[in-house]
Amino acid sequence: MPKTNKGIDETKPFKPVRIAVLVVSDTRTFDDDTSGALLADRVVAAGHELAARKIVRDEIPLVRAQVKEWIDAPDIDVVISSGGTGLTGRDITPEAVTPLFEKTIEGFSHVFHMVSFQSVGLSTLASRAVAGTANGTFIFALPGSNGACKDGWDKVICPQLDSRHGPCNLVELMPRLTEK
């Protein structure tokens, strides 16, 4: 029987993926951006490659253009954004990224809210975290708080980006995302 650690079959090889981190914020810079730094550090600590990291203002054309650039890049497998998923007028990340989706990963929002509820209770209602695929790239939009980024990465995204995770994972689907 294979050795497992929380769904990880350690007899299988780990396949690192190339991940871009985008912070959507009108106020953050690289000097004070804690959520983007947290995600970048966790990406590397998990054995993946941090392919890019940027900060853009909460404006639909800017967010959409950056995500589109990354989904068109052959050296980026996953885009994770932080910020802009709330309910205020400046929170536009879902509106910016969902038109790019070829397929929506509806279960991501449900699972994220289940995990988030354990941390913040009913406050999870104020989040519009979304995920989808486009041009063979996975796209995840997380809230901007450090807690939401930790929960989203640690409990949802990271296990699914581990090629050893069973019974299935997103990495094993990557070669087939662009099938017609």
C-alpha positions as CSV (number, residue, x, y, z in Angstrom):
1,M,0.0,0.0,0.0
2,P,1.4,3.5,-0.9
3,K,2.5,5.8,1.8
4,T,0.1,8.7,2.1
5,N,0.2,12.0,4.0
6,K,-3.2,13.8,3.9
7,G,-4.0,12.5,0.4
8,I,-0.4,12.6,-0.8
9,D,1.1,9.4,-2.3
10,E,4.8,9.9,-1.7
11,T,5.6,7.0,-4.0
12,K,4.6,9.2,-7.0
13,P,6.9,11.9,-8.4
14,F,6.3,15.6,-7.6
15,K,5.8,17.8,-10.7
16,P,6.4,21.5,-10.1
17,V,4.3,23.9,-11.9
18,R,5.0,27.5,-12.9
19,I,2.8,30.0,-11.0
20,A,2.2,33.7,-11.4
21,V,1.0,35.8,-8.5
22,L,-1.0,39.0,-9.1
23,V,-2.1,41.4,-6.4
24,V,-5.0,43.6,-7.2
25,S,-4.8,46.8,-5.1
26,D,-5.0,50.6,-5.4
27,T,-2.7,51.0,-2.4
28,R,-0.2,48.2,-2.1
29,T,3.5,48.3,-3.3
30,F,6.1,45.5,-3.1
31,D,7.3,47.0,0.1
32,D,4.0,46.6,2.0
33,D,2.3,43.8,0.0
34,T,1.9,41.0,2.5
35,S,-0.6,38.8,0.7
36,G,1.4,38.6,-2.5
37,A,4.5,37.9,-0.6
38,L,2.8,35.2,1.4
39,L,1.5,33.5,-1.7
40,A,4.9,33.8,-3.4
41,D,6.7,32.3,-0.4
42,R,4.2,29.4,-0.2
43,V,4.5,28.7,-3.9
44,V,8.3,28.3,-3.6
45,A,8.1,26.4,-0.3
46,A,5.8,23.9,-2.0
47,G,8.4,23.2,-4.6
48,H,6.8,25.2,-7.5
49,E,8.3,27.9,-9.6
50,L,7.3,31.5,-9.0
51,A,7.1,32.5,-12.7
52,A,6.0,36.1,-12.1
53,R,4.7,38.5,-9.5
54,K,3.0,41.8,-10.1
55,I,0.7,44.4,-8.5
56,V,-2.0,46.2,-10.6
57,R,-4.7,48.7,-9.6
58,D,-8.3,47.7,-9.2
59,E,-9.3,48.5,-12.8
60,I,-10.9,45.9,-15.0
61,P,-8.8,46.6,-18.1
62,L,-5.5,46.4,-16.2
63,V,-6.4,43.2,-14.3
64,R,-7.8,41.5,-17.4
65,A,-4.7,42.5,-19.6
66,Q,-2.3,41.2,-17.0
67,V,-4.1,37.9,-16.6
68,K,-4.5,37.5,-20.4
69,E,-0.8,38.1,-20.9
70,W,0.0,35.3,-18.4
71,I,-2.6,32.8,-19.8
72,D,-1.1,33.5,-23.3
73,A,2.5,32.8,-21.9
74,P,3.6,29.2,-22.5
75,D,5.8,29.3,-19.4
76,I,2.9,30.0,-16.9
77,D,0.6,27.1,-15.8
78,V,-1.3,28.8,-13.0
79,V,-2.3,32.4,-12.1
80,I,-3.3,33.2,-8.6
81,S,-4.6,36.7,-7.8
82,S,-5.2,38.3,-4.4
83,G,-7.6,41.1,-3.8
84,G,-10.5,42.7,-5.4
85,T,-13.0,39.9,-4.7
86,G,-15.1,41.7,-2.2
87,L,-18.4,43.6,-2.5
88,T,-17.3,47.2,-2.7
89,G,-17.4,49.3,-5.8
90,R,-13.6,49.0,-6.4
91,D,-13.7,45.2,-6.0
92,I,-13.6,44.1,-9.7
93,T,-11.4,41.0,-10.0
94,P,-14.2,38.5,-10.7
95,E,-15.6,40.9,-13.4
96,A,-12.1,41.2,-14.9
97,V,-11.2,37.5,-15.0
98,T,-14.4,35.5,-15.5
99,P,-14.8,36.7,-19.1
100,L,-11.4,35.1,-19.8
101,F,-12.6,31.7,-18.5
102,E,-13.2,28.9,-21.0
103,K,-14.5,26.8,-18.1
104,T,-15.4,27.9,-14.6
105,I,-14.3,25.7,-11.7
106,E,-17.5,26.2,-9.7
107,G,-16.4,23.8,-7.0
108,F,-13.5,26.1,-6.1
109,S,-15.8,28.8,-4.8
110,H,-17.9,26.3,-2.8
111,V,-14.8,24.6,-1.2
112,F,-13.1,28.0,-0.6
113,H,-16.2,29.2,1.3
114,M,-16.4,26.0,3.4
115,V,-12.7,26.4,4.4
116,S,-13.1,30.2,4.9
117,F,-16.2,29.6,7.1
118,Q,-14.0,27.6,9.5
119,S,-11.7,30.7,9.9
120,V,-14.0,33.7,9.6
121,G,-17.5,32.4,10.0
122,L,-20.3,34.2,8.1
123,S,-17.8,36.9,7.0
124,T,-17.0,34.6,4.1
125,L,-20.2,35.9,2.5
126,A,-18.4,39.1,1.6
127,S,-16.0,37.1,-0.7
128,R,-16.5,36.4,-4.4
129,A,-13.5,34.0,-4.8
130,V,-13.6,32.4,-8.3
131,A,-11.6,30.0,-10.4
132,G,-11.5,28.8,-14.0
133,T,-9.3,27.7,-16.9
134,A,-8.2,29.6,-20.0
135,N,-5.8,28.5,-22.7
136,G,-4.6,25.6,-20.6
137,T,-3.9,27.8,-17.6
138,F,-5.6,27.6,-14.2
139,I,-6.8,30.9,-12.7
140,F,-7.7,31.4,-9.1
141,A,-8.9,34.7,-7.6
142,L,-8.6,34.9,-3.8
143,P,-9.5,37.7,-1.4
144,G,-6.7,40.0,-0.4
145,S,-6.4,39.2,3.3
146,N,-3.5,37.2,4.5
147,G,-6.0,34.8,6.2
148,A,-7.9,34.2,3.0
149,C,-4.7,33.7,1.1
150,K,-3.4,31.2,3.6
151,D,-6.7,29.3,3.6
152,G,-7.0,29.4,-0.1
153,W,-3.5,28.2,-0.8
154,D,-2.9,25.8,2.1
155,K,-6.3,24.1,2.2
156,V,-7.5,24.2,-1.4
157,I,-5.0,25.2,-4.1
158,C,-1.7,23.7,-2.9
159,P,-3.1,20.2,-2.4
160,Q,-4.7,20.3,-5.9
161,L,-1.4,21.5,-7.5
162,D,0.5,18.6,-6.0
163,S,0.8,15.9,-8.6
164,R,0.9,13.3,-5.9
165,H,-2.5,14.2,-4.4
166,G,-5.1,11.6,-4.7
167,P,-7.5,10.4,-5.8
168,C,-7.0,13.2,-8.4
169,N,-5.5,16.6,-8.8
170,L,-5.4,19.5,-11.2
171,V,-1.8,18.9,-12.3
172,E,-2.8,15.6,-14.0
173,L,-5.4,17.5,-16.0
174,M,-3.0,20.1,-17.3
175,P,-2.0,18.3,-20.5
176,R,-5.6,17.8,-21.4
177,L,-7.0,21.3,-20.7
178,T,-6.7,22.4,-24.4
179,E,-8.2,19.3,-25.9
180,K,-10.9,19.9,-28.5
